[in-house]
């Protein structure tokens, strides 16, 4: 579990260094249940993490312009 947290934090930090708006979202759910037939009780854990990293593109040609910023003739 500690290794997973370190990996997720590394991705978030790398994304923050190069991205415009990095997004890290995570959810965890703990449920308790009781089987009425057998009398057994227990917990169920579910985890979910999503990292979205948007990288900026600097050298994008606009409509009517070449990649170097010159107008096409």
N, C-alpha and C positions, 0 to 999 in steps of 0.2 A: 504494500500500500504506500509506503514511504517513497519507493522508487517511482510509482505512478505519479505521485504529487510532484516530485522533482522534475519528471519529464514534462508534465503539464505546465509547470511554472517556467521551465526553460523555453517551451514553445511560446508561451505568452510573452516572455521577455524579448525573445528574438522577433516576434511579431510586432511588439511595441517599438522596437528599434527601427524597423524598416517599413512598417505599414502606416496608413493614415489613421485608421480607427480599428484596432484589434478588438475582438469581442470574445470573451470567455464566458460561457454559461454552463452551469452544472446543476444537477438535481439529484437528490437522494431520497429514497422512500423506505420506510420501515413499517412492516405490517405484522400484526400478531394474529394468529389464528388458533382455533380450537376445533378439533375433529370430534363431533358429538358421538360418533359411533365407537371410536376407539379410546376417546378421552385424552388423546395426545395433543399437546399444545406446542407451538413453535413460532419462530420469527422468520420473516422473509425479507431480505435486503435487496434493493435494486438501486443501481447507480448509473448516471448518464452524464457525460461531459461532451461539450461541443466547443471547438475553437474555430473562429472565423478570422482569417487574416486577409485583408485587401491590400495588394501591393500597388503603389502608384506607378503610372506609366508616364515618363517624362517626354519621350520622343515620339509622340503620336502626331501624325500628319492630320491637319484639319482639312475639311473639304475645300478643294481648290489650291492646296499648298502641297509642296513636296515634303519629304521627310526632314530635310535640312532647314525648313522654315522659308524656303524660297517659293515664290509663286510659279506655277507651271504656265508656260506660254503656248 
